[in-house]
Amino acid sequence: MIADMDSRLPLSTLLSQALVAFTIELDNEFERLMPHRTTKTVPTGGLPKAPWLVSMVMWSRFLRFIRRDGISVRELRELAQVSPKELGMWLRRMAHWWGYVTVESAGAGGRAKRPHSEIVVRPTSAGQKAREIWRALFPVIEARWRDRFGDADVGRLRQALGAIVEQIDADLPDYLPILKYGLFTKDADYRKRSGEAASVVSQLTLPALLSKVLLAFAIAFEDESKVSLAICANVLRVAGDGAARIRDLPRLAGVSKEAVAMAVGFLEKRGYASVELESPGARIKVLTLNSKGRHAKDVYQNLVWDIEERWGGRFGKEAVASLRDALEQVVGKPTTTGSPLFAGLEPYPDGWRASLPRPLGLPHYPMVLHRGGWPDGS
């Protein structure tokens, strides 16, 4: 199914932009309420050891499972659905770099060098405060969306997302995984969903519903594409047929320069594109897609629509059409002036996003990186 990509957004883009917008709006509010530190600010809230500021993604993927009295690494790994190696990496970040948890040997009180079944993870006082703020913010932001878009439209969106989630036979996480090498979303096969899991769909947050449907889409896409959906949607899409200035790509795609650098490095290393100086003696670098890169871009532009059409057979044409209609009401046109999503994305004057150049639009796929989980790779 070939569609006019200029007049209609793919379903994956609609899902992505709604999810990214909700996440950034919640992140901005969390930044205002939570004592924290960043590279751009002194510690806030009068805490000399304030935790490092991270995205809502860290709550959804890890911190929400860590109870006040602690949780074993074995149980945390099961709930977060990550490998022992990946969990060990994130525990080091959350404990030693960011200050949200402690990692201790059960009954010994000493810090452990590596996670195993006898290790207990507990929130620090800052981590517990962060958990309380995060938990309370989800209904606050959804209430703002209901005021902004209309209670009926948000209700229809939740219902349409739930109708798809109820039919997904895998137990997908409540937020997208951290992107792997090549910025691939797909990591491992997710376990089959139990009947009990199906019964709690109505209790999921709006970003959890968006995430599960988007992750199912990304898995389907990456089963057939040699280039990740993140790279295709955010870099190949805006690269053009000629030479594109690399410094322009972040603002065009709505993602960070670090995310673009990772994508460009993959494309160059795997033979999809070349990176050269714009002219002899110039300092500006340009990205030029070769025939392999242009083919990958064509695959993306056709495959996203093919998957949506197939989903009509898998989930029901009416269910997919209802989801598209509900998302289009919320997302609008993919520009800062055409999308009502931007009404909630103005950062607070002292927020770290206030110092960044305003993007030309939201990402066409979340760039969730190891740098704190920000949905645009910041």
ZADRENDO-216317 format. One record per residue (C-alpha): residue number from 1; z negated, y negated, x negated. Coordinates in steps of 0.05 Angstrom, whole numbers. Layout:
REM ZADRENDO-216317
{node NUM, {Z, Y, X}}
...
***
This chain:
REM ZADRENDO-216317
{node 1, {0, 0, 0}}
{node 2, {23, -64, -33}}
{node 3, {-7, -129, -7}}
{node 4, {0, -203, -22}}
{node 5, {-60, -213, -68}}
{node 6, {-55, -289, -61}}
{node 7, {-65, -290, 14}}
{node 8, {-116, -233, 24}}
{node 9, {-173, -211, -20}}
{node 10, {-183, -137, -35}}
{node 11, {-243, -105, -3}}
{node 12, {-275, -96, -72}}
{node 13, {-270, -171, -84}}
{node 14, {-301, -188, -17}}
{node 15, {-359, -141, -30}}
{node 16, {-368, -167, -100}}
{node 17, {-369, -241, -83}}
{node 18, {-419, -231, -27}}
{node 19, {-463, -190, -73}}
{node 20, {-458, -238, -132}}
{node 21, {-473, -298, -87}}
{node 22, {-535, -266, -56}}
{node 23, {-560, -246, -125}}
{node 24, {-550, -315, -157}}
{node 25, {-583, -349, -97}}
{node 26, {-643, -303, -103}}
{node 27, {-644, -310, -179}}
{node 28, {-647, -386, -174}}
{node 29, {-706, -382, -127}}
{node 30, {-742, -332, -171}}
{node 31, {-732, -377, -231}}
{node 32, {-765, -434, -192}}
{node 33, {-825, -393, -171}}
{node 34, {-838, -348, -230}}
{node 35, {-870, -372, -296}}
{node 36, {-819, -353, -349}}
{node 37, {-785, -370, -415}}
{node 38, {-713, -374, -437}}
{node 39, {-675, -398, -498}}
{node 40, {-664, -464, -463}}
{node 41, {-734, -478, -437}}
{node 42, {-806, -477, -460}}
{node 43, {-851, -427, -424}}
{node 44, {-865, -451, -353}}
{node 45, {-926, -442, -310}}
{node 46, {-975, -455, -366}}
{node 47, {-969, -385, -393}}
{node 48, {-961, -381, -469}}
{node 49, {-934, -310, -462}}
{node 50, {-892, -320, -401}}
{node 51, {-841, -264, -390}}
{node 52, {-768, -271, -407}}
{node 53, {-727, -292, -346}}
{node 54, {-684, -235, -319}}
{node 55, {-642, -223, -258}}
{node 56, {-659, -191, -192}}
{node 57, {-620, -132, -218}}
{node 58, {-678, -112, -262}}
{node 59, {-723, -110, -201}}
{node 60, {-674, -68, -161}}
{node 61, {-658, -20, -217}}
{node 62, {-726, -10, -249}}
{node 63, {-786, -56, -235}}
{node 64, {-793, -42, -160}}
{node 65, {-811, 30, -176}}
{node 66, {-868, 12, -224}}
{node 67, {-932, 13, -184}}
{node 68, {-993, -29, -200}}
{node 69, {-1031, 33, -224}}
{node 70, {-971, 58, -264}}
{node 71, {-917, 110, -259}}
{node 72, {-898, 167, -305}}
{node 73, {-833, 162, -343}}
{node 74, {-811, 228, -311}}
{node 75, {-819, 199, -241}}
{node 76, {-788, 132, -260}}
{node 77, {-727, 166, -289}}
{node 78, {-718, 205, -224}}
{node 79, {-724, 144, -180}}
{node 80, {-681, 99, -223}}
{node 81, {-629, 154, -234}}
{node 82, {-618, 141, -308}}
{node 83, {-616, 185, -369}}
{node 84, {-677, 191, -415}}
{node 85, {-638, 153, -469}}
{node 86, {-620, 95, -423}}
{node 87, {-689, 91, -394}}
{node 88, {-719, 89, -463}}
{node 89, {-675, 30, -480}}
{node 90, {-694, -9, -418}}
{node 91, {-768, 5, -426}}
{node 92, {-765, -24, -496}}
{node 93, {-732, -86, -469}}
{node 94, {-780, -94, -410}}
{node 95, {-842, -81, -452}}
{node 96, {-829, -109, -521}}
{node 97, {-776, -162, -509}}
{node 98, {-787, -187, -438}}
{node 99, {-861, -175, -424}}
{node 100, {-859, -143, -355}}
{node 101, {-890, -75, -369}}
{node 102, {-933, -36, -418}}
{node 103, {-915, 34, -440}}
{node 104, {-974, 78, -458}}
{node 105, {-993, 150, -471}}
{node 106, {-1029, 179, -410}}
{node 107, {-1103, 179, -423}}
{node 108, {-1096, 153, -494}}
{node 109, {-1086, 78, -483}}
{node 110, {-1041, 73, -543}}
{node 111, {-969, 49, -542}}
{node 112, {-918, 104, -545}}
{node 113, {-859, 102, -592}}
{node 114, {-812, 138, -544}}
{node 115, {-814, 157, -471}}
{node 116, {-831, 228, -449}}
{node 117, {-863, 262, -390}}
{node 118, {-934, 242, -410}}
{node 119, {-919, 168, -418}}
{node 120, {-943, 119, -364}}
{node 121, {-909, 53, -348}}
{node 122, {-952, -3, -318}}
{node 123, {-935, -74, -299}}
{node 124, {-967, -130, -339}}
{node 125, {-1001, -186, -301}}
{node 126, {-936, -224, -306}}
{node 127, {-897, -163, -285}}
{node 128, {-941, -154, -223}}
{node 129, {-932, -227, -204}}
{node 130, {-856, -219, -213}}
{node 131, {-856, -158, -169}}
{node 132, {-893, -196, -113}}
{node 133, {-844, -254, -117}}
{node 134, {-782, -210, -118}}
{node 135, {-806, -168, -59}}
{node 136, {-819, -230, -17}}
{node 137, {-753, -264, -33}}
{node 138, {-704, -214, -2}}
{node 139, {-722, -232, 71}}
{node 140, {-724, -306, 52}}
{node 141, {-653, -307, 25}}
{node 142, {-626, -264, 81}}
{node 143, {-658, -313, 131}}
{node 144, {-622, -369, 96}}
{node 145, {-557, -331, 104}}
{node 146, {-571, -322, 178}}
{node 147, {-582, -397, 184}}
{node 148, {-519, -413, 143}}
{node 149, {-470, -362, 171}}
{node 150, {-500, -348, 238}}
{node 151, {-547, -293, 259}}
{node 152, {-491, -255, 294}}
{node 153, {-444, -256, 233}}
{node 154, {-498, -230, 185}}
{node 155, {-518, -178, 236}}
{node 156, {-446, -155, 241}}
{node 157, {-441, -152, 166}}
{node 158, {-504, -109, 161}}
{node 159, {-479, -63, 216}}
{node 160, {-410, -55, 184}}
{node 161, {-440, -40, 116}}
{node 162, {-489, 9, 145}}
{node 163, {-434, 46, 182}}
{node 164, {-400, 60, 114}}
{node 165, {-465, 75, 76}}
{node 166, {-485, 126, 128}}
{node 167, {-422, 165, 112}}
{node 168, {-428, 163, 36}}
{node 169, {-452, 232, 16}}
{node 170, {-482, 210, -51}}
{node 171, {-550, 179, -64}}
{node 172, {-526, 114, -95}}
{node 173, {-575, 63, -125}}
{node 174, {-593, -2, -92}}
{node 175, {-556, -43, -144}}
{node 176, {-497, -30, -190}}
{node 177, {-511, 5, -256}}
{node 178, {-510, -34, -321}}
{node 179, {-438, -31, -345}}
{node 180, {-424, 20, -399}}
{node 181, {-375, 16, -458}}
{node 182, {-308, -9, -434}}
{node 183, {-347, -43, -377}}
{node 184, {-342, 20, -335}}
{node 185, {-387, 26, -275}}
{node 186, {-380, 101, -267}}
{node 187, {-431, 139, -308}}
{node 188, {-453, 205, -280}}
{node 189, {-446, 243, -215}}
{node 190, {-498, 220, -165}}
{node 191, {-539, 272, -129}}
{node 192, {-523, 290, -57}}
{node 193, {-559, 248, -6}}
{node 194, {-612, 281, 37}}
{node 195, {-618, 272, 112}}
{node 196, {-681, 232, 101}}
{node 197, {-643, 182, 58}}
{node 198, {-592, 173, 113}}
{node 199, {-646, 155, 163}}
{node 200, {-670, 93, 124}}
{node 201, {-603, 57, 119}}
{node 202, {-628, 5, 169}}
{node 203, {-686, -12, 122}}
{node 204, {-642, -28, 63}}
{node 205, {-635, -100, 39}}
{node 206, {-568, -135, 47}}
{node 207, {-553, -132, -29}}
{node 208, {-571, -58, -29}}
{node 209, {-520, -45, 27}}
{node 210, {-467, -86, -9}}
{node 211, {-482, -50, -75}}
{node 212, {-476, 20, -47}}
{node 213, {-409, 7, -14}}
{node 214, {-382, -29, -75}}
{node 215, {-406, 26, -122}}
{node 216, {-371, 78, -80}}
{node 217, {-307, 36, -85}}
{node 218, {-315, 28, -161}}
{node 219, {-324, 103, -170}}
{node 220, {-261, 117, -130}}
{node 221, {-223, 65, -171}}
{node 222, {-246, 89, -239}}
{node 223, {-229, 161, -221}}
{node 224, {-156, 139, -223}}
{node 225, {-154, 80, -272}}
{node 226, {-161, 82, -348}}
{node 227, {-186, 10, -346}}
{node 228, {-251, -7, -312}}
{node 229, {-253, -45, -246}}
{node 230, {-294, -99, -281}}
{node 231, {-241, -113, -333}}
{node 232, {-183, -106, -284}}
{node 233, {-213, -152, -231}}
{node 234, {-240, -206, -278}}
{node 235, {-195, -207, -340}}
{node 236, {-128, -173, -327}}
{node 237, {-124, -208, -260}}
{node 238, {-127, -278, -291}}
{node 239, {-92, -263, -358}}
{node 240, {-23, -278, -330}}
{node 241, {43, -252, -357}}
{node 242, {44, -299, -417}}
{node 243, {-8, -319, -468}}
{node 244, {-75, -338, -437}}
{node 245, {-125, -380, -474}}
{node 246, {-187, -337, -483}}
{node 247, {-233, -398, -477}}
{node 248, {-206, -411, -407}}
{node 249, {-217, -340, -381}}
{node 250, {-293, -345, -367}}
{node 251, {-285, -405, -320}}
{node 252, {-223, -375, -287}}
{node 253, {-257, -309, -275}}
{node 254, {-327, -337, -259}}
{node 255, {-360, -294, -313}}
{node 256, {-394, -308, -379}}
{node 257, {-358, -316, -445}}
{node 258, {-397, -256, -471}}
{node 259, {-370, -213, -415}}
{node 260, {-300, -237, -429}}
{node 261, {-308, -223, -503}}
{node 262, {-328, -151, -488}}
{node 263, {-269, -142, -442}}
{node 264, {-219, -173, -491}}
{node 265, {-246, -130, -547}}
{node 266, {-235, -67, -506}}
{node 267, {-165, -87, -485}}
{node 268, {-146, -103, -557}}
{node 269, {-177, -40, -587}}
{node 270, {-146, 6, -535}}
{node 271, {-76, -24, -542}}
{node 272, {-70, -63, -477}}
{node 273, {-65, -132, -507}}
{node 274, {-63, -172, -571}}
{node 275, {-105, -231, -593}}
{node 276, {-71, -284, -635}}
{node 277, {-76, -358, -652}}
{node 278, {-41, -403, -603}}
{node 279, {-1, -433, -660}}
{node 280, {-2, -431, -736}}
{node 281, {-64, -467, -761}}
{node 282, {-94, -474, -692}}
{node 283, {-164, -450, -674}}
{node 284, {-149, -431, -603}}
{node 285, {-141, -357, -591}}
{node 286, {-96, -329, -537}}
{node 287, {-94, -261, -502}}
{node 288, {-26, -231, -490}}
{node 289, {-17, -169, -448}}
{node 290, {34, -119, -473}}
{node 291, {73, -70, -429}}
{node 292, {13, -23, -426}}
{node 293, {-33, -80, -405}}
{node 294, {16, -105, -352}}
{node 295, {21, -34, -325}}
{node 296, {-55, -30, -320}}
{node 297, {-55, -96, -283}}
{node 298, {-2, -69, -234}}
{node 299, {-44, -6, -224}}
{node 300, {-104, -49, -206}}
{node 301, {-66, -93, -157}}
{node 302, {-39, -32, -120}}
{node 303, {-97, 16, -127}}
{node 304, {-149, -29, -94}}
{node 305, {-107, -32, -32}}
{node 306, {-91, 42, -34}}
{node 307, {-165, 58, -35}}
{node 308, {-179, 13, 24}}
{node 309, {-124, 48, 63}}
{node 310, {-152, 116, 45}}
{node 311, {-221, 94, 66}}
{node 312, {-192, 84, 135}}
{node 313, {-182, 159, 137}}
{node 314, {-248, 175, 104}}
{node 315, {-295, 128, 142}}
{node 316, {-253, 109, 202}}
{node 317, {-201, 53, 208}}
{node 318, {-245, 14, 257}}
{node 319, {-305, 18, 210}}
{node 320, {-265, -7, 150}}
{node 321, {-231, -62, 191}}
{node 322, {-298, -85, 218}}
{node 323, {-326, -88, 147}}
{node 324, {-267, -129, 123}}
{node 325, {-272, -177, 182}}
{node 326, {-347, -187, 172}}
{node 327, {-339, -200, 98}}
{node 328, {-282, -248, 107}}
{node 329, {-325, -290, 154}}
{node 330, {-378, -296, 99}}
{node 331, {-334, -302, 37}}
{node 332, {-280, -348, 63}}
{node 333, {-229, -370, 11}}
{node 334, {-244, -351, -62}}
{node 335, {-256, -423, -86}}
{node 336, {-316, -468, -95}}
{node 337, {-292, -512, -37}}
{node 338, {-264, -457, 7}}
{node 339, {-321, -407, 5}}
{node 340, {-384, -420, 45}}
{node 341, {-421, -376, -5}}
{node 342, {-424, -436, -53}}
{node 343, {-468, -474, -4}}
{node 344, {-527, -434, -29}}
{node 345, {-510, -432, -103}}
{node 346, {-528, -501, -127}}
{node 347, {-580, -490, -181}}
{node 348, {-645, -529, -185}}
{node 349, {-638, -588, -234}}
{node 350, {-683, -555, -286}}
{node 351, {-653, -486, -276}}
{node 352, {-613, -455, -333}}
{node 353, {-550, -451, -292}}
{node 354, {-551, -527, -282}}
{node 355, {-528, -536, -354}}
{node 356, {-468, -490, -348}}
{node 357, {-396, -512, -330}}
{node 358, {-383, -500, -256}}
{node 359, {-339, -438, -247}}
{node 360, {-275, -442, -208}}
{node 361, {-297, -383, -165}}
{node 362, {-342, -322, -162}}
{node 363, {-327, -258, -201}}
{node 364, {-281, -208, -169}}
{node 365, {-328, -155, -194}}
{node 366, {-400, -162, -218}}
{node 367, {-409, -162, -294}}
{node 368, {-478, -131, -298}}
{node 369, {-494, -128, -373}}
{node 370, {-553, -109, -416}}
{node 371, {-569, -183, -426}}
{node 372, {-617, -186, -367}}
{node 373, {-573, -160, -311}}
{node 374, {-543, -226, -289}}
{node 375, {-486, -211, -240}}
{node 376, {-436, -254, -278}}
{node 377, {-454, -227, -347}}
{node 378, {-493, -290, -368}}
***
